[in-house]
Amino acid sequence: MTGLEPSALEEMARRLRRLVLRQAFGSRAHIGSALSIVDILACLYFSHLEITPQTWPRPDRDRFVLSKGHGALALYAVLHEAGFLPLAMLEAYGTPGCPLGGHPTANLPGIELSTGALGHGLAVAAGMAVAARMNGYASRHVVLMGDGELDEGSVWEAALFAAHQRLGALTAVVDRNGLQQEGPTEAVLALEPLADKWRAFGWRTVAADGHDLADLRAAFAGLEPDAAQPTVIIADTVKGKGVSFMERNPGWHMAALDDRQFALALAELEAHG
Amino acid sequence: MSATQAMRSALAAVLGELAISSPDLVGMSADGRLIFRDFIGNAPSRHVDVGISEATLIGAASGIARCGRRVVVSAIASFLLRRAYEQIVIDVGFDRLPVTLIGVGGGLAYGPLGPTHHIADDVALMRLIPGMAVFVPADAVAAADALRLATALPGPSYIRIGSGEDALLAPTAGSAGTAPRMILDGADLAIVASGVCVHEAVAAAAALAGQGLGARVIDVMCLQPWPADEVAALLLPGRPVIAVEEHVREGGLGALVQETLADPGNGRFARLAVGPGSSPIASRQELLAFHGVDRAAIAGAARRLVGETAGLPTLQVDM
Protein backbone atom coordinates (compact mmCIF):
# COMPACT_ATOMS: atom_id res chain seq x y z
CA MET A 1 0.00 0.00 0.00
CA THR A 2 1.07 3.58 -0.40
CA GLY A 3 1.46 4.88 3.11
CA LEU A 4 1.49 8.42 4.34
CA GLU A 5 4.63 10.50 3.96
CA PRO A 6 6.55 11.02 7.20
CA SER A 7 5.30 14.55 7.79
CA ALA A 8 1.74 13.51 7.10
CA LEU A 9 2.20 10.62 9.53
CA GLU A 10 3.33 13.09 12.20
CA GLU A 11 0.24 15.17 11.61
CA MET A 12 -1.90 12.01 11.74
CA ALA A 13 -0.43 11.10 15.13
CA ARG A 14 -1.22 14.57 16.40
CA ARG A 15 -4.82 14.28 15.13
CA LEU A 16 -5.16 10.93 16.82
CA ARG A 17 -3.98 12.35 20.15
CA ARG A 18 -6.48 15.16 19.82
CA LEU A 19 -9.25 12.64 19.18
CA VAL A 20 -8.21 10.59 22.21
CA LEU A 21 -8.44 13.66 24.44
CA ARG A 22 -11.73 14.79 22.97
CA GLN A 23 -13.32 11.39 23.52
CA ALA A 24 -11.93 11.13 27.02
CA PHE A 25 -13.10 14.55 28.13
CA GLY A 26 -16.26 14.14 30.15
CA SER A 27 -15.70 10.64 31.48
CA ARG A 28 -13.15 8.48 33.30
CA ALA A 29 -11.04 6.76 30.70
CA HIS A 30 -7.77 4.92 30.10
CA ILE A 31 -6.17 8.02 28.67
CA GLY A 32 -2.53 7.27 29.44
CA SER A 33 -2.79 3.81 27.94
CA ALA A 34 -4.29 5.18 24.75
CA LEU A 35 -1.75 7.96 24.29
CA SER A 36 1.21 5.55 24.53
CA ILE A 37 0.07 3.58 21.47
CA VAL A 38 -0.97 6.41 19.13
CA ASP A 39 2.22 6.47 17.07
CA ILE A 40 2.21 2.67 16.73
CA LEU A 41 -1.37 2.75 15.46
CA ALA A 42 -0.65 5.61 13.07
CA CYS A 43 2.16 3.55 11.58
CA LEU A 44 0.10 0.39 11.39
CA TYR A 45 -2.96 1.87 9.75
CA PHE A 46 -1.28 4.46 7.54
CA SER A 47 2.03 2.91 6.65
CA HIS A 48 2.39 -0.81 7.23
CA LEU A 49 -1.01 -2.53 6.98
CA GLU A 50 -3.90 -2.15 4.60
CA ILE A 51 -7.03 -2.01 6.73
CA THR A 52 -9.86 0.02 5.24
CA PRO A 53 -13.62 -0.29 4.87
CA GLN A 54 -12.84 -1.63 1.38
CA THR A 55 -10.57 -4.44 2.62
CA TRP A 56 -12.76 -5.23 5.62
CA PRO A 57 -15.15 -7.65 3.87
CA ARG A 58 -12.26 -9.65 2.37
CA PRO A 59 -11.17 -12.85 4.12
CA ASP A 60 -7.57 -12.21 3.05
CA ARG A 61 -7.41 -8.77 4.61
CA ASP A 62 -4.62 -7.60 6.89
CA ARG A 63 -5.74 -7.98 10.49
CA PHE A 64 -4.95 -6.01 13.61
CA VAL A 65 -5.93 -7.01 17.13
CA LEU A 66 -5.69 -4.53 19.98
CA SER A 67 -5.08 -7.07 22.71
CA LYS A 68 -4.57 -4.33 25.28
CA GLY A 69 -8.20 -3.43 24.94
CA HIS A 70 -8.04 -0.56 27.41
CA GLY A 71 -6.19 1.39 24.71
CA ALA A 72 -9.60 1.61 23.03
CA LEU A 73 -9.71 5.38 22.64
CA ALA A 74 -6.67 5.26 20.39
CA LEU A 75 -8.21 2.46 18.34
CA TYR A 76 -11.47 4.36 17.91
CA ALA A 77 -9.46 7.40 16.82
CA VAL A 78 -7.51 5.51 14.17
CA LEU A 79 -10.66 3.69 13.01
CA HIS A 80 -12.29 7.07 12.49
CA GLU A 81 -9.35 8.33 10.48
CA ALA A 82 -9.38 5.09 8.47
CA GLY A 83 -13.05 5.59 7.62
CA PHE A 84 -14.70 2.99 9.85
CA LEU A 85 -16.29 5.09 12.59
CA PRO A 86 -18.03 8.45 12.16
CA LEU A 87 -16.75 11.43 14.14
CA ALA A 88 -20.13 11.86 15.79
CA MET A 89 -19.78 8.44 17.37
CA LEU A 90 -16.43 9.35 18.90
CA GLU A 91 -17.77 12.69 20.10
CA ALA A 92 -20.58 10.83 21.86
CA TYR A 93 -18.12 8.63 23.78
CA GLY A 94 -19.16 8.32 27.37
CA THR A 95 -22.73 9.48 26.76
CA PRO A 96 -25.82 7.24 27.00
CA GLY A 97 -26.48 5.23 23.86
CA CYS A 98 -22.99 5.49 22.43
CA PRO A 99 -21.86 2.03 21.31
CA LEU A 100 -18.20 2.77 22.06
CA GLY A 101 -17.30 1.14 25.33
CA GLY A 102 -14.25 1.47 27.51
CA HIS A 103 -12.97 -1.60 25.67
CA PRO A 104 -13.51 -2.48 21.99
CA THR A 105 -16.30 -4.85 21.00
CA ALA A 106 -16.35 -6.90 17.82
CA ASN A 107 -19.83 -5.77 16.84
CA LEU A 108 -18.30 -2.51 15.59
CA PRO A 109 -16.81 -2.16 12.11
CA GLY A 110 -13.04 -2.45 12.05
CA ILE A 111 -12.77 -4.38 15.31
CA GLU A 112 -11.66 -8.01 15.01
CA LEU A 113 -12.12 -9.17 18.61
CA SER A 114 -13.71 -8.01 21.84
CA THR A 115 -10.70 -7.35 24.03
CA GLY A 116 -10.16 -6.01 27.53
CA ALA A 117 -9.76 -9.29 29.37
CA LEU A 118 -6.02 -9.22 28.53
CA GLY A 119 -3.97 -12.12 27.32
CA HIS A 120 -6.37 -13.20 24.58
CA GLY A 121 -5.14 -11.42 21.47
CA LEU A 122 -1.91 -13.28 20.76
CA ALA A 123 -3.54 -16.71 20.51
CA VAL A 124 -6.39 -15.37 18.38
CA ALA A 125 -4.01 -13.55 16.05
CA ALA A 126 -1.89 -16.70 15.84
CA GLY A 127 -5.00 -18.60 14.80
CA MET A 128 -5.69 -16.01 12.14
CA ALA A 129 -2.15 -16.42 10.83
CA VAL A 130 -2.57 -20.20 10.80
CA ALA A 131 -5.81 -19.87 8.85
CA ALA A 132 -4.23 -17.45 6.40
CA ARG A 133 -1.49 -19.96 5.71
CA MET A 134 -4.03 -22.75 5.21
CA ASN A 135 -5.97 -20.50 2.86
CA GLY A 136 -2.86 -19.40 0.95
CA TYR A 137 -3.34 -15.74 1.84
CA ALA A 138 -0.56 -13.16 1.95
CA SER A 139 -2.25 -11.23 4.73
CA ARG A 140 -0.34 -9.77 7.66
CA HIS A 141 -1.40 -10.07 11.26
CA VAL A 142 -0.40 -7.67 14.00
CA VAL A 143 -1.36 -7.87 17.66
CA LEU A 144 -0.61 -5.04 20.08
CA MET A 145 -0.18 -5.94 23.73
CA GLY A 146 0.58 -3.96 26.82
CA ASP A 147 3.63 -4.80 28.86
CA GLY A 148 1.52 -5.39 31.97
CA GLU A 149 -0.52 -7.73 29.83
CA LEU A 150 2.53 -9.97 29.52
CA ASP A 151 1.84 -11.01 33.12
CA GLU A 152 -0.86 -13.25 31.68
CA GLY A 153 0.38 -16.81 31.16
CA SER A 154 -1.85 -17.21 28.15
CA VAL A 155 0.44 -14.81 26.29
CA TRP A 156 3.44 -17.07 26.77
CA GLU A 157 1.75 -20.27 25.78
CA ALA A 158 0.55 -18.50 22.64
CA ALA A 159 4.13 -17.32 22.08
CA LEU A 160 5.35 -20.92 22.26
CA PHE A 161 2.67 -21.91 19.78
CA ALA A 162 3.38 -19.14 17.29
CA ALA A 163 7.08 -19.91 17.24
CA HIS A 164 6.48 -23.63 16.97
CA GLN A 165 4.14 -22.99 14.04
CA ARG A 166 6.74 -20.71 12.40
CA LEU A 167 4.20 -17.93 11.92
CA GLY A 168 6.31 -15.41 10.03
CA ALA A 169 3.18 -13.47 9.07
CA LEU A 170 2.42 -12.80 12.74
CA THR A 171 3.84 -9.74 14.43
CA ALA A 172 3.43 -8.81 18.07
CA VAL A 173 4.04 -5.29 19.28
CA VAL A 174 4.59 -4.65 22.96
CA ASP A 175 3.68 -1.21 24.28
CA ARG A 176 6.59 -1.12 26.69
CA ASN A 177 5.59 1.94 28.70
CA GLY A 178 6.90 0.44 31.94
CA LEU A 179 3.70 1.00 33.90
CA GLN A 180 0.68 -0.99 34.89
CA GLN A 181 -2.24 -0.13 37.14
CA GLU A 182 -0.43 -0.77 40.43
CA GLY A 183 2.76 0.99 39.38
CA PRO A 184 5.96 0.21 37.46
CA THR A 185 5.92 -3.20 35.80
CA GLU A 186 9.27 -4.02 37.35
CA ALA A 187 7.87 -3.44 40.81
CA VAL A 188 4.67 -5.46 40.28
CA LEU A 189 5.92 -8.48 38.28
CA ALA A 190 9.31 -7.92 36.76
CA LEU A 191 9.49 -8.57 33.03
CA GLU A 192 13.16 -7.85 32.32
CA PRO A 193 15.10 -9.11 30.56
CA LEU A 194 12.10 -8.97 28.25
CA ALA A 195 13.79 -9.17 24.87
CA ASP A 196 15.75 -12.18 26.07
CA LYS A 197 12.51 -13.89 27.04
CA TRP A 198 10.96 -13.42 23.62
CA ARG A 199 14.14 -14.59 21.92
CA ALA A 200 14.21 -17.63 24.14
CA PHE A 201 10.62 -18.36 23.06
CA GLY A 202 11.78 -18.46 19.46
CA TRP A 203 10.73 -15.00 18.32
CA ARG A 204 12.72 -12.59 16.21
CA THR A 205 12.96 -9.66 18.58
CA VAL A 206 13.26 -6.05 17.47
CA ALA A 207 13.52 -2.93 19.60
CA ALA A 208 12.01 0.34 18.48
CA ASP A 209 11.32 3.81 19.82
CA GLY A 210 7.54 3.69 20.10
CA HIS A 211 7.22 7.42 19.48
CA ASP A 212 9.69 7.79 16.62
CA LEU A 213 7.65 7.26 13.49
CA ALA A 214 10.73 6.69 11.33
CA ASP A 215 12.00 4.05 13.74
CA LEU A 216 8.61 2.34 13.83
CA ARG A 217 8.34 2.42 10.06
CA ALA A 218 11.76 0.85 9.74
CA ALA A 219 10.82 -1.87 12.22
CA PHE A 220 7.66 -2.72 10.29
CA ALA A 221 9.42 -2.50 6.95
CA GLY A 222 11.89 -5.11 8.16
CA LEU A 223 9.18 -7.74 8.55
CA GLU A 224 9.21 -10.68 6.16
CA PRO A 225 5.95 -12.66 6.04
CA ASP A 226 7.79 -15.75 4.79
CA ALA A 227 10.18 -15.72 7.72
CA ALA A 228 10.46 -18.88 9.78
CA GLN A 229 9.77 -16.99 13.00
CA PRO A 230 7.17 -14.56 14.21
CA THR A 231 8.48 -11.13 15.14
CA VAL A 232 7.95 -9.09 18.28
CA ILE A 233 8.61 -5.37 18.23
CA ILE A 234 9.26 -4.15 21.75
CA ALA A 235 8.31 -0.51 21.43
CA ASP A 236 9.77 1.77 24.06
CA THR A 237 6.88 4.07 24.90
CA VAL A 238 5.73 6.60 27.43
CA LYS A 239 2.37 6.24 29.11
CA GLY A 240 0.47 9.47 28.51
CA LYS A 241 2.82 10.51 25.71
CA GLY A 242 2.07 13.94 24.30
CA VAL A 243 0.65 15.55 27.43
CA SER A 244 3.33 16.66 29.84
CA PHE A 245 1.39 16.20 33.07
CA MET A 246 0.32 12.71 32.04
CA GLU A 247 3.64 11.33 30.88
CA ARG A 248 4.93 8.47 33.02
CA ASN A 249 2.22 9.23 35.56
CA PRO A 250 0.43 6.08 36.76
CA GLY A 251 -2.41 8.31 37.93
CA TRP A 252 -3.54 8.64 34.32
CA HIS A 253 -4.10 4.89 33.84
CA MET A 254 -7.81 5.53 34.36
CA ALA A 255 -8.85 9.09 35.13
CA ALA A 256 -10.94 12.07 34.06
CA LEU A 257 -9.81 15.42 32.63
CA ASP A 258 -11.22 18.57 34.10
CA ASP A 259 -11.78 21.67 31.94
CA ARG A 260 -8.42 23.18 32.76
CA GLN A 261 -6.46 20.00 32.14
CA PHE A 262 -8.29 19.42 28.86
CA ALA A 263 -7.47 22.90 27.60
CA LEU A 264 -3.87 22.54 28.73
CA ALA A 265 -3.50 19.18 27.02
CA LEU A 266 -4.91 20.42 23.71
CA ALA A 267 -2.71 23.48 23.83
CA GLU A 268 0.37 21.30 24.28
CA LEU A 269 -0.55 19.25 21.22
CA GLU A 270 -0.98 22.40 19.14
CA ALA A 271 2.34 23.73 20.35
CA HIS A 272 4.16 20.57 19.26
CA GLY A 273 2.71 20.88 15.77
CA MET B 1 -25.52 -58.83 25.29
CA SER B 2 -25.70 -55.69 23.21
CA ALA B 3 -22.88 -54.41 21.07
CA THR B 4 -20.60 -51.73 22.45
CA GLN B 5 -18.60 -48.93 20.86
CA ALA B 6 -16.43 -46.19 22.21
CA MET B 7 -17.77 -42.70 21.51
CA ARG B 8 -14.31 -41.49 20.70
CA SER B 9 -13.78 -44.01 17.91
CA ALA B 10 -17.22 -43.23 16.47
CA LEU B 11 -16.33 -39.53 16.44
CA ALA B 12 -12.94 -40.30 14.92
CA ALA B 13 -14.71 -41.95 12.00
CA VAL B 14 -17.11 -39.01 11.57
CA LEU B 15 -14.19 -36.58 11.68
CA GLY B 16 -12.50 -38.66 8.99
CA GLU B 17 -15.57 -38.25 6.79
CA LEU B 18 -15.90 -34.55 7.57
CA ALA B 19 -12.27 -33.99 6.61
CA ILE B 20 -13.33 -34.83 3.06
CA SER B 21 -16.88 -33.48 2.96
CA SER B 22 -16.07 -30.21 4.78
CA PRO B 23 -12.94 -28.68 3.27
CA ASP B 24 -13.30 -25.67 5.54
CA LEU B 25 -13.07 -27.78 8.70
CA VAL B 26 -10.02 -27.57 10.95
CA GLY B 27 -9.39 -30.01 13.78
CA MET B 28 -7.55 -28.90 16.91
CA SER B 29 -6.24 -30.77 19.92
CA ALA B 30 -4.16 -30.19 23.04
CA ASP B 31 -1.49 -32.86 23.19
CA GLY B 32 -3.90 -35.60 22.19
CA ARG B 33 -4.67 -36.28 18.55
CA LEU B 34 -6.11 -39.79 18.75
CA ILE B 35 -9.64 -38.63 17.93
CA PHE B 36 -8.27 -36.94 14.83
CA ARG B 37 -6.50 -40.07 13.52
CA ASP B 38 -8.77 -40.45 10.47
CA PHE B 39 -9.08 -36.68 10.02
CA ILE B 40 -5.30 -36.37 9.86
CA GLY B 41 -5.14 -39.23 7.41
CA ASN B 42 -7.44 -37.34 5.04
CA ALA B 43 -6.43 -33.73 5.70
CA PRO B 44 -3.12 -33.54 7.53
CA SER B 45 -2.66 -29.82 6.86
CA ARG B 46 -5.94 -29.01 8.58
CA HIS B 47 -5.09 -30.45 11.98
CA VAL B 48 -3.29 -28.40 14.61
CA ASP B 49 -2.13 -29.63 18.00
CA VAL B 50 -1.21 -26.84 20.43
CA GLY B 51 0.29 -28.88 23.23
CA ILE B 52 -1.01 -28.65 26.79
CA SER B 53 -2.36 -25.14 26.26
CA GLU B 54 -6.10 -24.91 26.53
CA ALA B 55 -6.20 -21.12 26.36
CA THR B 56 -4.22 -21.21 23.12
CA LEU B 57 -6.41 -24.02 21.87
CA ILE B 58 -9.56 -21.94 22.19
CA GLY B 59 -7.94 -18.64 21.21
CA ALA B 60 -6.38 -20.06 18.05
CA ALA B 61 -9.63 -21.88 17.23
CA SER B 62 -11.37 -18.53 17.52
CA GLY B 63 -8.83 -16.90 15.21
CA ILE B 64 -9.22 -19.65 12.63
CA ALA B 65 -13.01 -19.56 12.84
CA ARG B 66 -12.88 -15.81 12.20
CA CYS B 67 -11.23 -16.51 8.86
CA GLY B 68 -14.00 -18.36 7.07
CA ARG B 69 -13.47 -21.80 8.59
CA ARG B 70 -15.18 -23.93 11.17
CA VAL B 71 -13.28 -25.73 13.89
CA VAL B 72 -13.67 -28.91 15.90
CA VAL B 73 -11.71 -28.86 19.13
CA SER B 74 -11.18 -31.93 21.27
CA ALA B 75 -9.58 -32.12 24.71
CA ILE B 76 -10.14 -33.54 28.17
CA ALA B 77 -13.44 -32.02 29.29
CA SER B 78 -12.44 -30.74 32.73
CA PHE B 79 -9.40 -28.84 31.43
CA LEU B 80 -10.99 -27.70 28.20
CA LEU B 81 -13.88 -26.01 29.94
CA ARG B 82 -12.40 -24.72 33.17
CA ARG B 83 -8.90 -23.68 32.12
CA ALA B 84 -10.13 -21.81 29.09
CA TYR B 85 -13.62 -20.79 30.19
CA GLU B 86 -12.90 -17.10 29.68
CA GLN B 87 -11.63 -17.84 26.18
CA ILE B 88 -14.75 -19.91 25.41
CA VAL B 89 -17.02 -17.14 26.68
CA ILE B 90 -15.26 -14.23 25.01
CA ASP B 91 -13.26 -15.49 22.04
CA VAL B 92 -15.85 -18.00 20.84
CA GLY B 93 -19.12 -17.26 22.61
CA PHE B 94 -19.48 -13.49 22.18
CA ASP B 95 -19.37 -13.75 18.42
CA ARG B 96 -21.08 -17.18 18.26
CA LEU B 97 -18.34 -18.69 16.16
CA PRO B 98 -18.75 -22.10 14.49
CA VAL B 99 -16.52 -23.93 16.93
CA THR B 100 -17.48 -27.40 18.21
CA LEU B 101 -15.95 -28.38 21.53
CA ILE B 102 -15.66 -32.09 22.23
CA GLY B 103 -15.09 -32.65 25.95
CA VAL B 104 -13.59 -36.10 26.41
CA GLY B 105 -14.22 -37.85 29.69
CA GLY B 106 -16.94 -35.50 30.86
CA GLY B 107 -18.88 -36.16 34.04
CA LEU B 108 -17.22 -38.76 36.24
CA ALA B 109 -15.97 -40.84 33.32
CA TYR B 110 -12.35 -40.73 34.42
CA GLY B 111 -13.32 -42.28 37.75
CA PRO B 112 -10.20 -43.35 39.61
CA LEU B 113 -8.04 -40.67 38.07
CA GLY B 114 -9.55 -38.42 40.71
CA PRO B 115 -11.54 -35.20 40.99
CA THR B 116 -9.18 -33.03 38.96
CA HIS B 117 -10.24 -35.06 35.93
CA HIS B 118 -13.96 -34.96 36.70
CA ILE B 119 -16.37 -32.28 35.59
CA ALA B 120 -19.95 -32.68 36.74
CA ASP B 121 -20.96 -29.10 36.01
CA ASP B 122 -19.98 -28.90 32.35
CA VAL B 123 -23.57 -28.79 31.09
CA ALA B 124 -24.34 -25.90 33.41
CA LEU B 125 -21.16 -24.05 32.42
CA MET B 126 -21.87 -24.42 28.72
CA ARG B 127 -25.58 -23.63 29.06
CA LEU B 128 -24.59 -20.30 30.59
CA ILE B 129 -23.09 -19.27 27.26
CA PRO B 130 -25.77 -17.81 24.99
CA GLY B 131 -25.90 -19.55 21.64
CA MET B 132 -23.93 -22.59 22.81
CA ALA B 133 -25.61 -25.86 21.79
CA VAL B 134 -25.04 -28.60 24.39
CA PHE B 135 -25.10 -32.35 23.75
CA VAL B 136 -24.71 -35.28 26.14
CA PRO B 137 -25.00 -38.39 23.95
CA ALA B 138 -25.68 -41.78 25.51
CA ASP B 139 -23.94 -43.99 22.99
CA ALA B 140 -21.52 -43.86 20.11
CA VAL B 141 -24.21 -43.65 17.43
CA ALA B 142 -25.85 -40.71 19.17
CA ALA B 143 -22.46 -39.07 19.60
CA ALA B 144 -21.83 -39.37 15.88
CA ASP B 145 -25.23 -37.80 15.19
CA ALA B 146 -24.44 -34.99 17.59
CA LEU B 147 -21.12 -34.25 15.88
CA ARG B 148 -22.68 -34.18 12.42
CA LEU B 149 -25.38 -31.80 13.62
CA ALA B 150 -23.01 -29.63 15.64
CA THR B 151 -20.63 -29.12 12.72
CA ALA B 152 -23.52 -27.92 10.60
CA LEU B 153 -24.67 -25.31 13.09
CA PRO B 154 -23.87 -21.64 12.50
CA GLY B 155 -22.73 -21.17 16.09
CA PRO B 156 -20.74 -22.89 18.82
CA SER B 157 -21.48 -26.26 20.41
CA TYR B 158 -20.31 -28.57 23.19
CA ILE B 159 -20.45 -32.35 23.08
CA ARG B 160 -19.67 -34.31 26.24
CA ILE B 161 -18.39 -37.79 25.57
CA GLY B 162 -17.24 -40.51 27.89
CA SER B 163 -14.14 -42.57 27.75
CA GLY B 164 -14.14 -46.23 26.91
CA GLU B 165 -16.90 -48.38 25.51
CA ASP B 166 -20.65 -47.89 25.96
CA ALA B 167 -23.46 -50.24 25.02
CA LEU B 168 -25.33 -49.25 21.88
CA LEU B 169 -28.91 -48.33 22.69
CA ALA B 170 -31.90 -49.10 20.51
CA PRO B 171 -34.74 -46.61 20.82
CA THR B 172 -38.32 -47.88 20.52
CA ALA B 173 -39.69 -44.63 19.23
CA GLY B 174 -38.50 -41.22 18.19
CA SER B 175 -36.33 -40.41 15.25
CA ALA B 176 -32.66 -41.07 14.95
CA GLY B 177 -30.71 -37.91 15.30
CA THR B 178 -30.62 -35.60 18.26
CA ALA B 179 -34.27 -35.33 19.33
CA PRO B 180 -35.37 -36.83 22.68
CA ARG B 181 -36.14 -40.50 22.23
CA MET B 182 -37.86 -43.26 24.13
CA ILE B 183 -35.40 -46.08 24.79
CA LEU B 184 -37.87 -48.31 26.66
CA ASP B 185 -41.59 -47.93 27.03
CA GLY B 186 -43.47 -48.25 30.30
CA ALA B 187 -46.70 -47.03 31.86
CA ASP B 188 -45.97 -46.45 35.54
CA LEU B 189 -43.33 -43.73 35.57
CA ALA B 190 -40.94 -41.89 33.30
CA ILE B 191 -37.19 -41.73 33.82
CA VAL B 192 -35.53 -38.90 31.92
CA ALA B 193 -31.78 -39.23 31.57
CA SER B 194 -28.74 -38.23 29.52
CA GLY B 195 -25.45 -39.93 28.81
CA VAL B 196 -24.33 -42.80 31.01
CA CYS B 197 -27.39 -42.44 33.23
CA VAL B 198 -29.54 -43.61 30.33
CA HIS B 199 -27.76 -46.95 30.66
CA GLU B 200 -28.29 -46.87 34.40
CA ALA B 201 -31.96 -46.10 33.85
CA VAL B 202 -32.30 -49.02 31.43
CA ALA B 203 -30.77 -51.34 34.02
CA ALA B 204 -33.06 -49.95 36.72
CA ALA B 205 -36.05 -50.42 34.44
CA ALA B 206 -35.12 -54.08 33.97
CA ALA B 207 -34.99 -54.57 37.72
CA LEU B 208 -38.28 -52.71 38.22
CA ALA B 209 -39.97 -54.77 35.52
CA GLY B 210 -39.27 -57.81 37.65
CA GLN B 211 -41.45 -56.21 40.30
CA GLY B 212 -44.18 -55.40 37.88
CA LEU B 213 -43.26 -51.72 37.55
CA GLY B 214 -43.10 -50.35 34.04
CA ALA B 215 -40.60 -47.55 33.61
CA ARG B 216 -40.42 -45.51 30.44
CA VAL B 217 -36.83 -44.45 29.79
CA ILE B 218 -36.37 -41.22 27.86
CA ASP B 219 -32.96 -40.25 26.49
CA VAL B 220 -32.47 -36.51 26.06
CA MET B 221 -29.19 -35.74 24.33
CA CYS B 222 -29.64 -32.11 23.38
CA LEU B 223 -29.81 -29.97 26.51
CA GLN B 224 -29.47 -26.62 24.81
CA PRO B 225 -31.60 -25.60 23.05
CA TRP B 226 -33.87 -27.51 25.41
CA PRO B 227 -36.57 -29.47 23.54
CA ALA B 228 -39.27 -28.75 26.10
CA ASP B 229 -42.24 -29.75 23.97
CA GLU B 230 -40.71 -33.02 22.82
CA VAL B 231 -39.76 -33.98 26.38
CA ALA B 232 -43.17 -33.04 27.75
CA ALA B 233 -44.83 -35.14 25.04
CA LEU B 234 -42.83 -38.19 26.09
CA LEU B 235 -43.75 -37.97 29.78
CA LEU B 236 -46.66 -39.97 31.20
CA PRO B 237 -49.50 -37.65 32.26
CA GLY B 238 -50.15 -37.92 35.97
CA ARG B 239 -47.38 -40.43 36.54
CA PRO B 240 -44.16 -39.84 38.46
CA VAL B 241 -40.99 -38.55 36.80
CA ILE B 242 -37.37 -39.13 37.71
CA ALA B 243 -34.62 -37.02 36.17
CA VAL B 244 -31.18 -38.53 36.60
CA GLU B 245 -27.84 -37.19 35.37
CA GLU B 246 -24.10 -37.53 35.78
CA HIS B 247 -24.15 -33.84 36.63
CA VAL B 248 -24.79 -31.65 39.62
CA ARG B 249 -28.31 -30.55 40.50
CA GLU B 250 -27.75 -27.03 39.33
CA GLY B 251 -28.23 -26.12 35.72
CA GLY B 252 -28.42 -29.60 34.20
CA LEU B 253 -31.02 -32.04 32.96
CA GLY B 254 -32.99 -32.16 36.20
CA ALA B 255 -33.29 -28.41 36.37
CA LEU B 256 -34.55 -28.36 32.78
CA VAL B 257 -37.07 -31.15 33.38
CA GLN B 258 -38.31 -29.37 36.48
CA GLU B 259 -38.92 -26.24 34.42
CA THR B 260 -40.77 -28.27 31.82
CA LEU B 261 -43.12 -30.03 34.20
CA ALA B 262 -46.45 -28.27 34.32
CA ASP B 263 -46.87 -29.44 37.85
CA PRO B 264 -43.39 -29.63 39.36
CA GLY B 265 -42.88 -31.47 42.59
CA ASN B 266 -45.99 -32.44 44.54
CA GLY B 267 -44.20 -35.60 45.54
CA ARG B 268 -44.21 -36.88 41.97
CA PHE B 269 -40.88 -35.52 40.75
CA ALA B 270 -37.51 -36.73 41.91
CA ARG B 271 -34.16 -35.30 40.79
CA LEU B 272 -31.17 -37.53 41.12
CA ALA B 273 -27.91 -35.67 40.58
CA VAL B 274 -24.23 -35.63 41.53
CA GLY B 275 -23.48 -34.05 44.89
CA PRO B 276 -21.32 -30.94 45.25
CA GLY B 277 -17.58 -30.95 45.75
CA SER B 278 -14.87 -33.45 44.93
CA SER B 279 -15.65 -37.11 44.48
CA PRO B 280 -13.63 -39.78 46.26
CA ILE B 281 -11.14 -41.87 44.33
CA ALA B 282 -13.23 -44.66 42.84
CA SER B 283 -14.26 -46.20 39.56
CA ARG B 284 -16.88 -44.42 37.52
CA GLN B 285 -19.51 -47.05 38.42
CA GLU B 286 -18.68 -46.70 42.10
CA LEU B 287 -18.97 -42.92 41.79
CA LEU B 288 -22.33 -43.18 40.11
CA ALA B 289 -23.47 -45.28 43.10
CA PHE B 290 -21.79 -42.93 45.56
CA HIS B 291 -23.70 -39.97 44.17
CA GLY B 292 -26.97 -41.84 43.95
CA VAL B 293 -27.39 -41.64 40.19
CA ASP B 294 -26.91 -45.32 39.42
CA ARG B 295 -29.41 -48.08 38.63
CA ALA B 296 -29.99 -48.96 42.31
CA ALA B 297 -30.73 -45.38 43.23
CA ILE B 298 -33.03 -44.94 40.25
CA ALA B 299 -34.94 -48.10 41.09
CA GLY B 300 -35.18 -47.07 44.73
CA ALA B 301 -36.55 -43.66 43.82
CA ALA B 302 -39.00 -45.25 41.40
CA ARG B 303 -40.37 -47.57 44.07
CA ARG B 304 -40.73 -44.71 46.54
CA LEU B 305 -42.49 -42.49 44.05
CA VAL B 306 -44.89 -45.13 42.83
CA GLY B 307 -45.66 -45.95 46.45
CA GLU B 308 -44.46 -49.46 47.02
CA THR B 309 -45.54 -50.85 50.37
CA ALA B 310 -43.11 -51.48 53.25
CA GLY B 311 -43.63 -55.22 52.96
CA LEU B 312 -41.62 -55.57 49.77
CA PRO B 313 -38.08 -56.91 50.17
CA THR B 314 -35.26 -54.50 49.47
CA LEU B 315 -34.36 -54.60 45.82
CA GLN B 316 -30.96 -56.11 45.10
CA VAL B 317 -29.46 -54.99 41.85
CA ASP B 318 -26.47 -56.80 40.40
CA MET B 319 -23.84 -54.50 39.01
Boltz contact constraints between the chains, C-beta under 6 A:
constraints:
  - contact:
      token1: [A, 59]
      token2: [B, 67]
      max_distance: 6.0
  - contact:
      token1: [A, 59]
      token2: [B, 68]
      max_distance: 6.0
  - contact:
      token1: [A, 106]
      token2: [B, 95]
      max_distance: 6.0
  - contact:
      token1: [A, 114]
      token2: [B, 94]
      max_distance: 6.0
  - contact:
      token1: [A, 117]
      token2: [B, 86]
      max_distance: 6.0
  - contact:
      token1: [A, 117]
      token2: [B, 90]
      max_distance: 6.0
  - contact:
      token1: [A, 120]
      token2: [B, 59]
      max_distance: 6.0
  - contact:
      token1: [A, 120]
      token2: [B, 91]
      max_distance: 6.0
  - contact:
      token1: [A, 123]
      token2: [B, 56]
      max_distance: 6.0
  - contact:
      token1: [A, 123]
      token2: [B, 59]
      max_distance: 6.0
  - contact:
      token1: [A, 123]
      token2: [B, 60]
      max_distance: 6.0
  - contact:
      token1: [A, 124]
      token2: [B, 59]
      max_distance: 6.0
  - contact:
      token1: [A, 124]
      token2: [B, 62]
      max_distance: 6.0
  - contact:
      token1: [A, 124]
      token2: [B, 63]
      max_distance: 6.0
  - contact:
      token1: [A, 124]
      token2: [B, 91]
      max_distance: 6.0
  - contact:
      token1: [A, 126]
      token2: [B, 60]
      max_distance: 6.0
  - contact:
      token1: [A, 127]
      token2: [B, 60]
      max_distance: 6.0
  - contact:
      token1: [A, 127]
      token2: [B, 63]
      max_distance: 6.0
  - contact:
      token1: [A, 127]
      token2: [B, 64]
      max_distance: 6.0
  - contact:
      token1: [A, 128]
      token2: [B, 63]
      max_distance: 6.0
  - contact:
      token1: [A, 128]
      token2: [B, 67]
      max_distance: 6.0
  - contact:
      token1: [A, 130]
      token2: [B, 64]
      max_distance: 6.0
  - contact:
      token1: [A, 131]
      token2: [B, 64]
      max_distance: 6.0
  - contact:
      token1: [A, 131]
      token2: [B, 67]
      max_distance: 6.0
  - contact:
      token1: [A, 131]
      token2: [B, 69]
      max_distance: 6.0
  - contact:
      token1: [A, 154]
      token2: [B, 55]
      max_distance: 6.0
  - contact:
      token1: [A, 157]
      token2: [B, 53]
      max_distance: 6.0
  - contact:
      token1: [A, 157]
      token2: [B, 56]
      max_distance: 6.0
  - contact:
      token1: [A, 158]
      token2: [B, 56]
      max_distance: 6.0
  - contact:
      token1: [A, 161]
      token2: [B, 50]
      max_distance: 6.0
  - contact:
      token1: [A, 161]
      token2: [B, 56]
      max_distance: 6.0
